[in-house]
Amino acid sequence: MSGRPESLTSWYADWSGLRVAVLGLSVTGFSVADTLAELGAEVLVVTEDAAPEYEQACR
């Protein structure tokens, strides 16, 4: 990663090493966390309550 979020303008950018916190784990939160993890980012999900299927998929 270049260290500058401004450079992350496409799927093809180097997302590895980016540290991201996703707040909430419903449909949107899960989609964001999953996509960022697939792109190589380090993802931390913070949630009070999650549907079992999302919680299980994040392990």
MODELLER restraints for C-alpha pairs under 7 A, 6 or more apart:
rsr = mdl.restraints
at = mdl.atoms
rsr.add(forms.Gaussian(group=physical.xy_distance, feature=features.Distance(at['CA:1:A'], at['CA:14:A']), mean=5.12, stdev=0.5))
rsr.add(forms.Gaussian(group=physical.xy_distance, feature=features.Distance(at['CA:1:A'], at['CA:15:A']), mean=5.85, stdev=0.5))
rsr.add(forms.Gaussian(group=physical.xy_distance, feature=features.Distance(at['CA:1:A'], at['CA:16:A']), mean=5.72, stdev=0.5))
rsr.add(forms.Gaussian(group=physical.xy_distance, feature=features.Distance(at['CA:1:A'], at['CA:17:A']), mean=6.20, stdev=0.5))
rsr.add(forms.Gaussian(group=physical.xy_distance, feature=features.Distance(at['CA:8:A'], at['CA:15:A']), mean=6.97, stdev=0.5))
rsr.add(forms.Gaussian(group=physical.xy_distance, feature=features.Distance(at['CA:15:A'], at['CA:39:A']), mean=5.73, stdev=0.5))
rsr.add(forms.Gaussian(group=physical.xy_distance, feature=features.Distance(at['CA:15:A'], at['CA:40:A']), mean=5.54, stdev=0.5))
rsr.add(forms.Gaussian(group=physical.xy_distance, feature=features.Distance(at['CA:15:A'], at['CA:41:A']), mean=5.57, stdev=0.5))
rsr.add(forms.Gaussian(group=physical.xy_distance, feature=features.Distance(at['CA:16:A'], at['CA:39:A']), mean=6.77, stdev=0.5))
rsr.add(forms.Gaussian(group=physical.xy_distance, feature=features.Distance(at['CA:16:A'], at['CA:40:A']), mean=4.25, stdev=0.5))
rsr.add(forms.Gaussian(group=physical.xy_distance, feature=features.Distance(at['CA:16:A'], at['CA:41:A']), mean=4.89, stdev=0.5))
rsr.add(forms.Gaussian(group=physical.xy_distance, feature=features.Distance(at['CA:17:A'], at['CA:40:A']), mean=6.77, stdev=0.5))
rsr.add(forms.Gaussian(group=physical.xy_distance, feature=features.Distance(at['CA:17:A'], at['CA:41:A']), mean=5.37, stdev=0.5))
rsr.add(forms.Gaussian(group=physical.xy_distance, feature=features.Distance(at['CA:17:A'], at['CA:42:A']), mean=6.16, stdev=0.5))
rsr.add(forms.Gaussian(group=physical.xy_distance, feature=features.Distance(at['CA:18:A'], at['CA:41:A']), mean=4.76, stdev=0.5))
rsr.add(forms.Gaussian(group=physical.xy_distance, feature=features.Distance(at['CA:18:A'], at['CA:42:A']), mean=5.94, stdev=0.5))
rsr.add(forms.Gaussian(group=physical.xy_distance, feature=features.Distance(at['CA:19:A'], at['CA:41:A']), mean=6.01, stdev=0.5))
rsr.add(forms.Gaussian(group=physical.xy_distance, feature=features.Distance(at['CA:19:A'], at['CA:42:A']), mean=4.80, stdev=0.5))
rsr.add(forms.Gaussian(group=physical.xy_distance, feature=features.Distance(at['CA:19:A'], at['CA:43:A']), mean=6.14, stdev=0.5))
rsr.add(forms.Gaussian(group=physical.xy_distance, feature=features.Distance(at['CA:20:A'], at['CA:41:A']), mean=6.98, stdev=0.5))
rsr.add(forms.Gaussian(group=physical.xy_distance, feature=features.Distance(at['CA:20:A'], at['CA:42:A']), mean=6.16, stdev=0.5))
rsr.add(forms.Gaussian(group=physical.xy_distance, feature=features.Distance(at['CA:20:A'], at['CA:43:A']), mean=5.00, stdev=0.5))
rsr.add(forms.Gaussian(group=physical.xy_distance, feature=features.Distance(at['CA:20:A'], at['CA:44:A']), mean=6.21, stdev=0.5))
rsr.add(forms.Gaussian(group=physical.xy_distance, feature=features.Distance(at['CA:21:A'], at['CA:43:A']), mean=5.87, stdev=0.5))
rsr.add(forms.Gaussian(group=physical.xy_distance, feature=features.Distance(at['CA:21:A'], at['CA:44:A']), mean=4.70, stdev=0.5))
rsr.add(forms.Gaussian(group=physical.xy_distance, feature=features.Distance(at['CA:21:A'], at['CA:45:A']), mean=5.78, stdev=0.5))
rsr.add(forms.Gaussian(group=physical.xy_distance, feature=features.Distance(at['CA:22:A'], at['CA:29:A']), mean=6.38, stdev=0.5))
rsr.add(forms.Gaussian(group=physical.xy_distance, feature=features.Distance(at['CA:22:A'], at['CA:33:A']), mean=6.41, stdev=0.5))
rsr.add(forms.Gaussian(group=physical.xy_distance, feature=features.Distance(at['CA:22:A'], at['CA:44:A']), mean=6.18, stdev=0.5))
rsr.add(forms.Gaussian(group=physical.xy_distance, feature=features.Distance(at['CA:22:A'], at['CA:45:A']), mean=4.80, stdev=0.5))
rsr.add(forms.Gaussian(group=physical.xy_distance, feature=features.Distance(at['CA:22:A'], at['CA:46:A']), mean=6.19, stdev=0.5))
rsr.add(forms.Gaussian(group=physical.xy_distance, feature=features.Distance(at['CA:23:A'], at['CA:29:A']), mean=6.82, stdev=0.5))
rsr.add(forms.Gaussian(group=physical.xy_distance, feature=features.Distance(at['CA:23:A'], at['CA:45:A']), mean=6.05, stdev=0.5))
rsr.add(forms.Gaussian(group=physical.xy_distance, feature=features.Distance(at['CA:23:A'], at['CA:46:A']), mean=5.00, stdev=0.5))
rsr.add(forms.Gaussian(group=physical.xy_distance, feature=features.Distance(at['CA:23:A'], at['CA:47:A']), mean=6.04, stdev=0.5))
rsr.add(forms.Gaussian(group=physical.xy_distance, feature=features.Distance(at['CA:24:A'], at['CA:45:A']), mean=7.00, stdev=0.5))
rsr.add(forms.Gaussian(group=physical.xy_distance, feature=features.Distance(at['CA:24:A'], at['CA:46:A']), mean=5.95, stdev=0.5))
rsr.add(forms.Gaussian(group=physical.xy_distance, feature=features.Distance(at['CA:24:A'], at['CA:47:A']), mean=4.60, stdev=0.5))
rsr.add(forms.Gaussian(group=physical.xy_distance, feature=features.Distance(at['CA:25:A'], at['CA:47:A']), mean=6.00, stdev=0.5))
rsr.add(forms.Gaussian(group=physical.xy_distance, feature=features.Distance(at['CA:25:A'], at['CA:50:A']), mean=5.58, stdev=0.5))
rsr.add(forms.Gaussian(group=physical.xy_distance, feature=features.Distance(at['CA:25:A'], at['CA:54:A']), mean=6.91, stdev=0.5))
rsr.add(forms.Gaussian(group=physical.xy_distance, feature=features.Distance(at['CA:26:A'], at['CA:50:A']), mean=6.49, stdev=0.5))
rsr.add(forms.Gaussian(group=physical.xy_distance, feature=features.Distance(at['CA:30:A'], at['CA:54:A']), mean=6.63, stdev=0.5))
rsr.add(forms.Gaussian(group=physical.xy_distance, feature=features.Distance(at['CA:33:A'], at['CA:43:A']), mean=6.35, stdev=0.5))
rsr.add(forms.Gaussian(group=physical.xy_distance, feature=features.Distance(at['CA:37:A'], at['CA:43:A']), mean=6.21, stdev=0.5))
